[in-house]
């Protein structure tokens, strides 16, 4: 029996980041199209914001329906899972063991991975 892979897609972003503001709508559209009835992935917001309210307002304003890592836990998460992110926006796709499968901002590549 062939099992489908499951992925975690980590979206590194911040409310104050212009390129993030420009990229986020395409990621929201991808998620809203690909996620219904698809358990092959989950997307998680990892924020570089300094305040919880800024992160939550950004997620709400941009209609990001996916989970957000609590701001107080981002530093601990980043130390445990070194995704090598040096700038934002960054999208890192990992398998269930945490191995990086892709680093991409290509919506087409994300669609191929999670189908």
N, CA, C and O of each residue as an XYZ file, in Angstrom:
460
protein
N       0.839     -1.184      0.000
C       0.000      0.000      0.000
C       0.879      1.240      0.000
O       1.843      1.318      0.762
N       0.562      2.193     -0.833
C       1.321      3.428     -0.937
C       0.685      4.491     -0.046
O      -0.506      4.780     -0.157
N       1.494      5.064      0.837
C       0.999      6.118      1.718
C       1.416      7.462      1.159
O       2.539      7.626      0.683
N       0.533      8.400      1.215
C       0.855      9.760      0.782
C       1.707     10.416      1.850
O       1.538     10.164      3.043
N       2.593     11.233      1.421
C       3.442     11.965      2.348
C       2.655     13.082      3.010
O       1.692     13.599      2.444
N       3.063     13.441      4.187
C       2.478     14.585      4.866
C       3.591     15.584      5.114
O       4.710     15.217      5.472
N       3.269     16.834      4.920
C       4.261     17.886      5.041
C       3.800     18.972      6.000
O       2.606     19.204      6.189
N       4.779     19.624      6.595
C       4.552     20.855      7.334
C       5.189     21.956      6.511
O       6.360     21.870      6.142
N       4.421     22.980      6.228
C       4.913     24.122      5.478
C       5.019     25.272      6.469
O       4.014     25.729      7.013
N       6.240     25.735      6.699
C       6.480     26.821      7.637
C       6.660     28.120      6.856
O       7.542     28.232      6.005
N       5.817     29.086      7.159
C       5.858     30.377      6.484
C       6.460     31.405      7.434
O       5.816     31.845      8.386
N       7.709     31.778      7.159
C       8.410     32.792      7.933
C       8.063     34.154      7.341
O       8.300     34.411      6.161
N       7.500     35.019      8.177
C       6.968     36.285      7.692
C       6.911     37.300      8.830
O       7.251     36.981      9.969
N       6.487     38.504      8.525
C       6.267     39.544      9.540
C       5.348     40.608      8.976
O       5.311     40.843      7.768
N       4.614     41.242      9.860
C       3.645     42.253      9.438
C       4.315     43.467      8.819
O       3.713     44.122      7.967
N       5.522     43.787      9.211
C       6.221     44.983      8.750
C       7.012     44.756      7.455
O       7.625     45.691      6.940
N       7.005     43.547      6.935
C       7.819     43.171      5.771
C       7.047     43.408      4.468
O       6.048     42.738      4.208
N       7.510     44.354      3.655
C       6.857     44.653      2.384
C       6.775     43.462      1.442
O       5.696     43.179      0.920
N       7.893     42.742      1.200
C       7.825     41.562      0.335
C       6.872     40.480      0.879
O       6.243     39.759      0.105
N       6.772     40.375      2.202
C       5.835     39.420      2.812
C       4.403     39.840      2.511
O       3.565     39.009      2.160
N       4.129     41.133      2.649
C       2.792     41.657      2.363
C       2.397     41.345      0.923
O       1.235     41.053      0.642
N       3.374     41.408      0.009
C       3.095     41.144     -1.399
C       2.908     39.651     -1.678
O       2.100     39.280     -2.530
N       3.649     38.790     -0.969
C       3.599     37.347     -1.219
C       2.415     36.662     -0.541
O       1.853     35.714     -1.088
N       2.037     37.127      0.627
C       1.021     36.454      1.439
C      -0.292     36.176      0.702
O      -0.819     35.073      0.848
N      -0.849     37.097     -0.073
C      -2.125     36.790     -0.749
C      -2.056     35.556     -1.657
O      -3.023     34.797     -1.734
N      -0.935     35.349     -2.340
C      -0.831     34.158     -3.194
C      -0.743     32.887     -2.354
O      -1.234     31.837     -2.768
N      -0.125     32.973     -1.179
C      -0.056     31.811     -0.297
C      -1.435     31.513      0.298
O      -1.807     30.349      0.448
N      -2.187     32.553      0.635
C      -3.552     32.378      1.144
C      -4.417     31.715      0.076
O      -5.178     30.794      0.372
N      -4.302     32.178     -1.151
C      -5.077     31.591     -2.248
C      -4.712     30.117     -2.436
O      -5.594     29.273     -2.597
N      -3.404     29.805     -2.414
C      -2.949     28.412     -2.509
C      -3.588     27.576     -1.403
O      -4.149     26.514     -1.672
N      -3.504     28.046     -0.171
C      -4.016     27.304      0.978
C      -5.517     27.064      0.852
O      -5.992     25.948      1.062
N      -6.253     28.104      0.511
C      -7.706     27.980      0.413
C      -8.140     27.033     -0.705
O      -9.187     26.394     -0.604
N      -7.349     26.941     -1.760
C      -7.655     26.018     -2.858
C      -7.196     24.594     -2.547
O      -7.898     23.635     -2.867
N      -6.025     24.449     -1.928
C      -5.416     23.125     -1.753
C      -5.816     22.420     -0.460
O      -5.819     21.190     -0.420
N      -6.148     23.146      0.579
C      -6.352     22.544      1.895
C      -7.664     21.767      2.086
O      -7.642     20.720      2.733
N      -8.802     22.231      1.554
C     -10.039     21.471      1.812
C      -9.902     20.002      1.393
O      -9.500     19.695      0.271
N     -10.241     19.123      2.304
C     -10.182     17.671      2.077
C      -8.785     17.169      1.724
O      -8.647     16.141      1.061
N      -7.758     17.877      2.157
C      -6.381     17.483      1.876
C      -5.596     17.477      3.182
O      -5.248     18.532      3.712
N      -5.323     16.288      3.693
C      -4.571     16.162      4.938
C      -3.090     15.919      4.693
O      -2.376     15.503      5.606
N      -2.617     16.169      3.480
C      -1.216     15.944      3.151
C      -0.292     17.031      3.680
O       0.929     16.876      3.648
N      -0.867     18.140      4.172
C      -0.010     19.217      4.658
C      -0.743     20.085      5.660
O      -1.971     20.106      5.738
N       0.069     20.800      6.422
C      -0.438     21.886      7.254
C       0.557     23.020      7.145
O       1.767     22.796      7.113
N       0.059     24.210      7.089
C       0.881     25.406      6.992
C       0.886     26.078      8.357
O      -0.146     26.148      9.024
N       2.055     26.575      8.773
C       2.194     27.212     10.081
C       2.922     28.536      9.903
O       3.964     28.596      9.250
N       2.375     29.590     10.480
C       2.994     30.909     10.438
C       4.048     31.024     11.520
O       3.786     30.749     12.691
N       5.252     31.435     11.117
C       6.340     31.713     12.055
C       6.667     33.195     11.877
O       7.187     33.592     10.834
N       6.373     33.999     12.867
C       6.461     35.449     12.734
C       7.767     36.013     13.273
O       8.321     35.526     14.258
N       8.242     37.058     12.594
C       9.382     37.830     13.084
C       8.914     39.095     13.794
O       9.728     39.940     14.166
N       7.611     39.224     13.980
C       7.088     40.380     14.707
C       7.566     40.342     16.155
O       7.878     39.281     16.695
N       7.615     41.500     16.763
C       8.052     41.603     18.156
C       6.885     41.573     19.135
O       7.080     41.385     20.336
N       5.679     41.757     18.623
C       4.497     41.787     19.491
C       3.448     40.811     18.982
O       3.190     40.727     17.781
N       2.849     40.079     19.908
C       1.810     39.095     19.589
C       0.646     39.744     18.833
O       0.125     39.175     17.874
N       0.244     40.945     19.277
C      -0.872     41.633     18.619
C      -0.578     41.927     17.156
O      -1.462     41.799     16.309
N       0.657     42.322     16.851
C       1.024     42.636     15.466
C       0.902     41.389     14.598
O       0.404     41.456     13.475
N       1.358     40.251     15.122
C       1.270     38.992     14.385
C      -0.189     38.616     14.157
O      -0.574     38.266     13.041
N      -0.996     38.686     15.199
C      -2.402     38.299     15.095
C      -3.176     39.228     14.165
O      -4.019     38.771     13.393
N      -2.896     40.527     14.232
C      -3.570     41.485     13.343
C      -3.174     41.242     11.889
O      -4.017     41.309     10.995
N      -1.902     40.961     11.654
C      -1.400     40.670     10.311
C      -2.089     39.423      9.750
O      -2.550     39.427      8.608
N      -2.156     38.365     10.548
C      -2.803     37.126     10.112
C      -4.280     37.361      9.807
O      -4.804     36.833      8.826
N      -4.942     38.138     10.630
C      -6.365     38.419     10.410
C      -6.573     39.309      9.186
O      -7.450     39.042      8.365
N      -5.774     40.360      9.064
C      -5.918     41.302      7.956
C      -5.677     40.620      6.610
O      -6.352     40.930      5.629
N      -4.725     39.700      6.560
C      -4.386     39.006      5.315
C      -5.181     37.708      5.141
O      -4.951     36.959      4.191
N      -6.114     37.444      6.058
C      -6.980     36.256      5.978
C      -6.200     34.945      5.953
O      -6.528     34.032      5.195
N      -5.160     34.859      6.792
C      -4.377     33.627      6.892
C      -5.102     32.679      7.849
O      -5.092     32.900      9.060
N      -5.728     31.629      7.320
C      -6.533     30.745      8.155
C      -5.741     29.656      8.869
O      -6.319     28.894      9.644
N      -4.456     29.562      8.632
C      -3.661     28.480      9.196
C      -3.149     28.823     10.597
O      -3.201     29.979     11.018
N      -2.655     27.808     11.314
C      -2.156     28.033     12.674
C      -0.948     28.967     12.701
O      -0.192     29.081     11.737
N      -0.803     29.625     13.841
C       0.341     30.498     14.090
C       1.096     29.983     15.296
O       0.494     29.617     16.306
N       2.409     29.954     15.191
C       3.219     29.606     16.355
C       3.182     30.802     17.292
O       3.422     31.933     16.871
N       2.882     30.554     18.562
C       2.850     31.643     19.526
C       4.184     32.365     19.511
O       5.241     31.735     19.521
N       4.131     33.681     19.488
C       5.326     34.494     19.381
C       6.351     34.151     20.463
O       7.554     34.157     20.203
N       5.884     33.855     21.661
C       6.793     33.535     22.766
C       7.548     32.223     22.537
O       8.545     31.956     23.208
N       7.080     31.409     21.598
C       7.718     30.109     21.350
C       8.576     30.093     20.084
O       9.217     29.085     19.788
N       8.593     31.197     19.336
C       9.322     31.236     18.072
C      10.817     31.011     18.277
O      11.425     30.227     17.548
N      11.416     31.683     19.253
C      12.864     31.548     19.474
C      13.232     30.112     19.818
O      14.197     29.575     19.274
N      12.483     29.488     20.706
C      12.742     28.092     21.078
C      12.570     27.176     19.866
O      13.377     26.269     19.660
N      11.535     27.399     19.067
C      11.293     26.625     17.851
C      12.465     26.772     16.889
O      12.961     25.783     16.350
N      12.907     28.016     16.676
C      13.982     28.283     15.735
C      15.291     27.624     16.145
O      16.074     27.220     15.286
N      15.538     27.511     17.446
C      16.750     26.841     17.927
C      16.659     25.333     17.725
O      17.650     24.690     17.381
N      15.476     24.772     17.937
C      15.295     23.328     17.806
C      15.254     22.889     16.344
O      15.789     21.838     15.991
N      14.619     23.697     15.499
C      14.479     23.367     14.087
C      15.174     24.441     13.262
O      14.577     25.464     12.927
N      16.422     24.203     12.943
C      17.184     25.177     12.171
C      16.871     24.993     10.697
O      17.410     24.100     10.043
N      16.004     25.836     10.184
C      15.618     25.764      8.784
C      16.525     26.603      7.899
O      16.333     26.658      6.684
N      17.511     27.258      8.500
C      18.444     28.047      7.718
C      17.827     29.276      7.079
O      18.291     29.740      6.037
N      16.804     29.794      7.688
C      16.131     30.965      7.148
C      16.950     32.209      7.498
O      17.240     32.472      8.664
N      17.314     32.965      6.461
C      18.097     34.175      6.677
C      17.347     35.436      6.282
O      17.824     36.545      6.523
N      16.190     35.277      5.683
C      15.384     36.423      5.286
C      13.935     36.027      5.131
O      13.595     34.847      5.058
N      13.087     37.040      5.083
C      11.658     36.782      4.924
C      11.145     37.558      3.727
O      11.701     38.606      3.396
N      10.119     37.083      3.078
C       9.373     35.853      3.372
C      10.164     34.613      2.965
O      10.889     34.616      1.970
N      10.011     33.576      3.741
C      10.609     32.281      3.432
C       9.570     31.197      3.670
O       8.792     31.261      4.622
N       9.570     30.202      2.793
C       8.680     29.056      2.922
C       9.539     27.810      2.948
O      10.299     27.543      2.016
N       9.410     27.042      4.035
C      10.191     25.824      4.214
C       9.223     24.658      4.358
O       8.329     24.682      5.204
N       9.406     23.641      3.529
C       8.555     22.454      3.558
C       9.357     21.320      4.186
O      10.466     21.014      3.748
N       8.782     20.700      5.219
C       9.446     19.598      5.920
C       8.557     18.366      5.915
O       7.332     18.462      5.844
N       9.206     17.192      5.993
C       8.434     15.966      6.154
C       8.113     15.783      7.635
O       8.453     16.637      8.454
N       7.473     14.696      7.974
C       7.040     14.485      9.362
C       8.195     14.355     10.348
O       8.019     14.594     11.542
N       9.385     13.976      9.854
C      10.552     13.851     10.726
C      11.303     15.168     10.858
O      12.285     15.251     11.596
N      10.855     16.187     10.158
C      11.500     17.492     10.239
C      12.555     17.730      9.176
O      13.190     18.785      9.163
N      12.755     16.764      8.281
C      13.733     16.920      7.205
C      13.197     17.912      6.175
O      12.045     17.824      5.748
N      14.050     18.853      5.786
C      13.647     19.848      4.800
C      13.519     19.184      3.433
O      14.456     18.558      2.937
N      12.348     19.333      2.843
C      12.040     18.782      1.532
C      12.219     19.857      0.459
O      12.657     19.571     -0.655
N      11.874     21.100      0.812
C      11.989     22.196     -0.151
C      12.019     23.525      0.578
O      11.454     23.682      1.661
N      12.686     24.463     -0.041
C      12.616     25.871      0.347
C      12.205     26.583     -0.927
O      12.955     26.621     -1.903
N      11.019     27.140     -0.907
C      10.494     27.723     -2.146
C       9.452     28.775     -1.854
O       8.800     28.763     -0.810
N       9.308     29.682     -2.796
C       8.168     30.593     -2.772
C       7.350     30.375     -4.034
O       6.511     31.198     -4.400
N       7.609     29.255     -4.688
C       6.862     28.909     -5.892
C       5.563     28.213     -5.504
O       5.579     27.108     -4.962
N       4.455     28.857     -5.782
C       3.152     28.268     -5.489
C       2.974     26.992     -6.309
O       2.402     26.021     -5.816
N       3.454     26.980     -7.547
C       3.354     25.771     -8.381
C       4.096     24.602     -7.759
O       3.609     23.473     -7.792
N       5.272     24.857     -7.189
C       6.020     23.784     -6.525
C       5.280     23.273     -5.293
O       5.247     22.068     -5.043
N       4.687     24.181     -4.526
C       3.905     23.778     -3.353
C       2.722     22.907     -3.788
O       2.435     21.887     -3.162
N       2.043     23.309     -4.855
C       0.901     22.519     -5.343
C       1.324     21.115     -5.699
O       0.607     20.165     -5.385
N       2.465     20.950     -6.344
C       2.952     19.620     -6.733
C       3.276     18.777     -5.516
O       3.006     17.576     -5.505
N       3.855     19.391     -4.486
C       4.235     18.657     -3.285
C       3.031     18.114     -2.506
O       3.076     16.997     -1.990
N       1.976     18.893     -2.423
C       0.870     18.537     -1.529
C      -0.310     17.857     -2.203
O      -1.288     17.512     -1.540
N      -0.231     17.661     -3.512
C      -1.374     17.060     -4.203
C      -1.627     15.627     -3.786
O      -2.558     14.993     -4.285
